[in-house]
Amino acid sequence: MTKQLNEKNERIKREFLIFRKHSKQVSDKTLDREIAHLERFDRWNNRKDFAKFHIDWAVGFRAHLDHAKSATGKPLAKSTTRAIMATLREFTLWLSQQEGFRRRIKAADASYFQLSRRDEAEARAAPERPAPSLHQAKRALSMMLSETPLQMRNKAIFALLCLTGIRVEALTSLKIKHVDLDEKSVSQNPREVATKFGKRIDTFFAKDFVEAEAPLRQWMTYLDEVALYSPDDPLFPATGLKARSNKGFTACGFTRAHWKTTEPVRKVVNTAFETAGLPPYGPHSFRHMLARHAAKNSKTVAEFVANAQNLGHTDPLTTLRSYGQISRDDQRRLITGEKE
């Protein structure tokens, strides 16, 4: 049974998280992960007072993680272990500077929360992430219906993901005014759009996805001429729900409000691929699709950099490392010079 909470430890953890949020400007999502990491360590250590820290705790915890299981019952991924250790490193460094801990904890003690070089390399290695090909995405798009307003909206969502690879959090916060069909652009203003790290991102429609422009234009025309939406209304309004006489709810128009979660978009995308007889790829897979297409087809460095910027990456290496992995077959072809 888990030992009762240590009030002093809980207070210290709260102070650390306040420091991370307001001094280091860490996002709430990252803070949630760090809370879980600290709790994992505290439970393993039987809630012992942090002020009695010893490097044996770090060594023992690292060995414990080597055999720990995830929620699915599988061994922890090295990338997960690395993230946990990074949190404990930051926490130990911070503790070493706090009144009442300085005599016991030294900054150098944080280095014991470290993976081996081999494990660090494995954790950093970009995993092969599933993503559709352009032909698969086009197939799924072509099979989506657009006879009702709900179907038009869902097809426009899929179309915009094909054209831009926009992050799903940003997509659900877009307003009509952020999309310029004539310029073929999406202005992701961080004051109004939920961009990663609050960056301004100017995104333009991918040239190899011309067929995705028509569903998006059809939807925006409907919003303007039929639904009488203003430029400041949501581009993809949430589905309205109406109570049924017997039980449950049924879809009924739109709410003129943004979705509060990204789950509806994931469902739209998963369903579109499954209807086309394809694996249920998620919204983020479009970013991998477009990045791999750019890595394979860019004729110049400038063209690849432009594609990286289109995805919101300041450093093109981010695109290469995280999204632009070359398949084994492409690697063989490029190295040996054989034709496809």
KOLLO-462349 format. One record per residue (C-alpha): residue number from 1; residue in three letters; x, y, z. Coordinates in steps of 0.5 Angstrom, whole numbers, padded with zeros to 4 digits. Layout:
    k    r     xx     yy     zz
  NUM  ala      X      Y      Z
...
% end
This chain:
    k    r     xx     yy     zz
    1  met   0000   0000   0000
    2  thr   0003   0007  -0002
    3  lys   0005   0011   0004
    4  gln   0001   0017   0007
    5  leu   0003   0023   0003
    6  asn   0009   0027   0006
    7  glu   0006   0034   0007
    8  lys   0013   0037   0007
    9  asn   0015   0034   0000
   10  glu   0008   0036  -0003
   11  arg   0010   0043  -0001
   12  ile   0017   0043  -0004
   13  lys   0014   0040  -0010
   14  arg   0009   0045  -0011
   15  glu   0014   0051  -0010
   16  phe   0018   0047  -0015
   17  leu   0012   0047  -0020
   18  ile   0011   0054  -0019
   19  phe   0018   0056  -0021
   20  arg   0018   0052  -0027
   21  lys   0011   0055  -0029
   22  his   0013   0062  -0028
   23  ser   0020   0063  -0028
   24  lys   0022   0058  -0034
   25  gln   0015   0059  -0037
   26  val   0013   0051  -0038
   27  ser   0007   0050  -0041
   28  asp   0001   0047  -0037
   29  lys   0002   0040  -0041
   30  thr   0009   0040  -0039
   31  leu   0007   0041  -0032
   32  asp   0002   0035  -0032
   33  arg   0008   0031  -0034
   34  glu   0013   0033  -0029
   35  ile   0008   0033  -0023
   36  ala   0007   0025  -0025
   37  his   0015   0024  -0026
   38  leu   0016   0027  -0019
   39  glu   0010   0023  -0016
   40  arg   0013   0017  -0019
   41  phe   0020   0018  -0016
   42  asp   0016   0020  -0009
   43  arg   0012   0014  -0009
   44  trp   0018   0009  -0011
   45  asn   0022   0013  -0005
   46  asn   0017   0011   0000
   47  arg   0015   0019   0001
   48  lys   0022   0020   0005
   49  asp   0024   0027   0006
   50  phe   0027   0030   0000
   51  ala   0032   0034   0005
   52  lys   0035   0027   0007
   53  phe   0037   0026   0000
   54  his   0042   0021  -0002
   55  ile   0045   0020  -0009
   56  asp   0043   0012  -0007
   57  trp   0036   0015  -0009
   58  ala   0038   0017  -0016
   59  val   0042   0011  -0017
   60  gly   0036   0006  -0014
   61  phe   0031   0010  -0018
   62  arg   0035   0009  -0025
   63  ala   0035   0002  -0024
   64  his   0028   0001  -0022
   65  leu   0026   0005  -0028
   66  asp   0030   0000  -0032
   67  his   0025  -0006  -0030
   68  ala   0019  -0001  -0030
   69  lys   0012  -0002  -0034
   70  ser   0008   0003  -0037
   71  ala   0000   0003  -0037
   72  thr   0000  -0002  -0042
   73  gly   0004  -0007  -0039
   74  lys   0010  -0006  -0043
   75  pro   0017  -0004  -0041
   76  leu   0018   0004  -0041
   77  ala   0020   0007  -0047
   78  lys   0027   0010  -0047
   79  ser   0025   0017  -0049
   80  thr   0020   0016  -0043
   81  thr   0025   0014  -0038
   82  arg   0029   0020  -0041
   83  ala   0024   0025  -0040
   84  ile   0023   0023  -0032
   85  met   0030   0023  -0031
   86  ala   0030   0030  -0034
   87  thr   0025   0032  -0029
   88  leu   0029   0029  -0023
   89  arg   0035   0033  -0025
   90  glu   0032   0040  -0026
   91  phe   0028   0038  -0019
   92  thr   0035   0036  -0016
   93  leu   0039   0043  -0019
   94  trp   0033   0047  -0016
   95  leu   0033   0044  -0009
   96  ser   0041   0045  -0009
   97  gln   0039   0052  -0009
   98  gln   0034   0052  -0003
   99  glu   0034   0054   0004
  100  gly   0034   0048   0008
  101  phe   0037   0044   0003
  102  arg   0044   0047   0001
  103  arg   0048   0043   0006
  104  arg   0045   0036   0004
  105  ile   0044   0037  -0004
  106  lys   0050   0039  -0008
  107  ala   0048   0041  -0016
  108  ala   0053   0036  -0018
  109  asp   0048   0031  -0015
  110  ala   0043   0032  -0021
  111  ser   0048   0029  -0025
  112  tyr   0046   0022  -0022
  113  phe   0039   0022  -0025
  114  gln   0043   0021  -0032
  115  leu   0042   0015  -0037
  116  ser   0047   0011  -0040
  117  arg   0050   0014  -0047
  118  arg   0047   0008  -0050
  119  asp   0040   0009  -0047
  120  glu   0041   0016  -0048
  121  ala   0042   0015  -0056
  122  glu   0036   0010  -0056
  123  ala   0032   0015  -0053
  124  arg   0034   0021  -0058
  125  ala   0033   0016  -0064
  126  ala   0027   0019  -0068
  127  pro   0022   0013  -0068
  128  glu   0019   0011  -0074
  129  arg   0012   0014  -0074
  130  pro   0006   0012  -0078
  131  ala   0003   0017  -0083
  132  pro  -0001   0016  -0090
  133  ser   0002   0017  -0097
  134  leu  -0001   0023  -0101
  135  his  -0005   0018  -0105
  136  gln  -0008   0015  -0099
  137  ala  -0010   0022  -0096
  138  lys  -0013   0024  -0103
  139  arg  -0016   0017  -0103
  140  ala  -0020   0018  -0096
  141  leu  -0021   0026  -0098
  142  ser  -0025   0023  -0105
  143  met  -0029   0019  -0101
  144  met  -0032   0024  -0096
  145  leu  -0039   0026  -0097
  146  ser  -0041   0033  -0097
  147  glu  -0048   0033  -0098
  148  thr  -0050   0036  -0091
  149  pro  -0047   0042  -0087
  150  leu  -0044   0037  -0082
  151  gln  -0041   0033  -0088
  152  met  -0038   0039  -0091
  153  arg  -0035   0042  -0085
  154  asn  -0032   0035  -0083
  155  lys  -0029   0034  -0091
  156  ala  -0026   0042  -0090
  157  ile  -0023   0040  -0084
  158  phe  -0019   0034  -0087
  159  ala  -0018   0038  -0093
  160  leu  -0014   0044  -0089
  161  leu  -0010   0038  -0086
  162  cys  -0008   0036  -0092
  163  leu  -0006   0043  -0095
  164  thr  -0002   0045  -0089
  165  gly  -0001   0040  -0083
  166  ile  -0003   0045  -0078
  167  arg  -0003   0042  -0071
  168  val  -0010   0040  -0069
  169  glu  -0010   0045  -0063
  170  ala  -0009   0051  -0068
  171  leu  -0014   0048  -0072
  172  thr  -0019   0048  -0067
  173  ser  -0018   0055  -0065
  174  leu  -0018   0058  -0072
  175  lys  -0023   0064  -0074
  176  ile  -0025   0065  -0081
  177  lys  -0021   0071  -0082
  178  his  -0015   0067  -0081
  179  val  -0016   0063  -0088
  180  asp  -0014   0067  -0094
  181  leu  -0017   0063  -0100
  182  asp  -0014   0067  -0105
  183  glu  -0007   0068  -0102
  184  lys  -0008   0060  -0100
  185  ser  -0005   0062  -0093
  186  val  -0007   0061  -0086
  187  ser  -0005   0066  -0081
  188  gln  -0003   0063  -0074
  189  asn  -0003   0069  -0070
  190  pro  -0002   0067  -0063
  191  arg  -0006   0072  -0060
  192  glu  -0012   0068  -0063
  193  val  -0009   0061  -0065
  194  ala  -0007   0056  -0060
  195  thr   0000   0055  -0063
  196  lys   0006   0051  -0060
  197  phe   0010   0056  -0056
  198  gly   0006   0062  -0058
  199  lys   0010   0063  -0065
  200  arg   0007   0066  -0070
  201  ile   0006   0062  -0076
  202  asp   0005   0064  -0084
  203  thr   0002   0057  -0087
  204  phe   0001   0056  -0095
  205  phe  -0003   0051  -0098
  206  ala   0001   0045  -0101
  207  lys   0002   0045  -0108
  208  asp   0001   0038  -0109
  209  phe  -0006   0038  -0106
  210  val  -0010   0042  -0111
  211  glu  -0016   0038  -0110
  212  ala  -0017   0039  -0103
  213  glu  -0018   0047  -0104
  214  ala  -0025   0046  -0107
  215  pro  -0028   0042  -0100
  216  leu  -0025   0048  -0096
  217  arg  -0028   0053  -0101
  218  gln  -0035   0050  -0101
  219  trp  -0035   0050  -0093
  220  met  -0033   0057  -0093
  221  thr  -0038   0059  -0098
  222  tyr  -0043   0056  -0094
  223  leu  -0041   0060  -0088
  224  asp  -0041   0066  -0091
  225  glu  -0047   0066  -0095
  226  val  -0052   0061  -0092
  227  ala  -0050   0061  -0085
  228  leu  -0048   0068  -0085
  229  tyr  -0042   0067  -0080
  230  ser  -0037   0073  -0079
  231  pro  -0030   0073  -0080
  232  asp  -0029   0073  -0073
  233  asp  -0033   0067  -0072
  234  pro  -0030   0060  -0071
  235  leu  -0028   0057  -0078
  236  phe  -0030   0050  -0075
  237  pro  -0035   0051  -0070
  238  ala  -0037   0045  -0065
  239  thr  -0043   0041  -0067
  240  gly  -0049   0043  -0063
  241  leu  -0053   0037  -0059
  242  lys  -0060   0036  -0058
  243  ala  -0063   0032  -0052
  244  arg  -0067   0026  -0055
  245  ser  -0074   0025  -0052
  246  asn  -0072   0018  -0050
  247  lys  -0065   0018  -0048
  248  gly  -0058   0021  -0050
  249  phe  -0057   0027  -0055
  250  thr  -0057   0028  -0063
  251  ala  -0053   0032  -0067
  252  cys  -0056   0039  -0069
  253  gly  -0053   0044  -0073
  254  phe  -0047   0048  -0070
  255  thr  -0046   0052  -0063
  256  arg  -0042   0058  -0067
  257  ala  -0037   0056  -0061
  258  his  -0030   0053  -0062
  259  trp  -0029   0046  -0060
  260  lys  -0027   0045  -0052
  261  thr  -0022   0039  -0054
  262  thr  -0019   0036  -0060
  263  glu  -0022   0029  -0060
  264  pro  -0028   0031  -0065
  265  val  -0022   0033  -0070
  266  arg  -0019   0026  -0069
  267  lys  -0025   0022  -0069
  268  val  -0027   0026  -0076
  269  val  -0020   0024  -0079
  270  asn  -0020   0017  -0076
  271  thr  -0027   0015  -0079
  272  ala  -0025   0018  -0086
  273  phe  -0019   0014  -0087
  274  glu  -0022   0008  -0084
  275  thr  -0028   0009  -0089
  276  ala  -0023   0009  -0094
  277  gly  -0020   0002  -0092
  278  leu  -0014   0005  -0089
  279  pro  -0011   0005  -0082
  280  pro  -0014   0010  -0077
  281  tyr  -0009   0015  -0078
  282  gly  -0009   0021  -0073
  283  pro  -0009   0029  -0075
  284  his  -0002   0029  -0073
  285  ser   0000   0024  -0078
  286  phe  -0001   0030  -0084
  287  arg   0005   0033  -0081
  288  his   0009   0027  -0082
  289  met   0006   0026  -0089
  290  leu   0008   0033  -0091
  291  ala   0015   0033  -0088
  292  arg   0017   0027  -0092
  293  his   0014   0029  -0098
  294  ala   0018   0035  -0098
  295  ala   0025   0031  -0096
  296  lys   0024   0027  -0102
  297  asn   0022   0032  -0107
  298  ser   0025   0039  -0105
  299  lys   0029   0041  -0111
  300  thr   0033   0046  -0107
  301  val   0035   0047  -0100
  302  ala   0031   0054  -0100
  303  glu   0025   0050  -0102
  304  phe   0026   0045  -0096
  305  val   0027   0051  -0091
  306  ala   0020   0054  -0094
  307  asn   0017   0047  -0092
  308  ala   0020   0047  -0085
  309  gln   0017   0054  -0084
  310  asn   0011   0052  -0087
  311  leu   0010   0047  -0081
  312  gly   0012   0052  -0076
  313  his   0019   0050  -0075
  314  thr   0025   0055  -0074
  315  asp   0030   0050  -0075
  316  pro   0030   0046  -0081
  317  leu   0033   0040  -0077
  318  thr   0027   0039  -0073
  319  thr   0023   0037  -0079
  320  leu   0029   0032  -0081
  321  arg   0030   0029  -0074
  322  ser   0023   0029  -0072
  323  tyr   0019   0028  -0079
  324  gly   0023   0027  -0085
  325  gln   0025   0020  -0084
  326  ile   0027   0017  -0090
  327  ser   0025   0010  -0091
  328  arg   0029   0004  -0092
  329  asp   0028   0003  -0099
  330  asp   0029   0011  -0101
  331  gln   0035   0010  -0097
  332  arg   0038   0004  -0101
  333  arg   0036   0008  -0107
  334  leu   0039   0014  -0106
  335  ile   0046   0011  -0104
  336  thr   0046   0006  -0109
  337  gly   0043   0010  -0115
  338  glu   0038   0005  -0117
  339  lys   0032   0007  -0120
  340  glu   0025   0006  -0117
% end
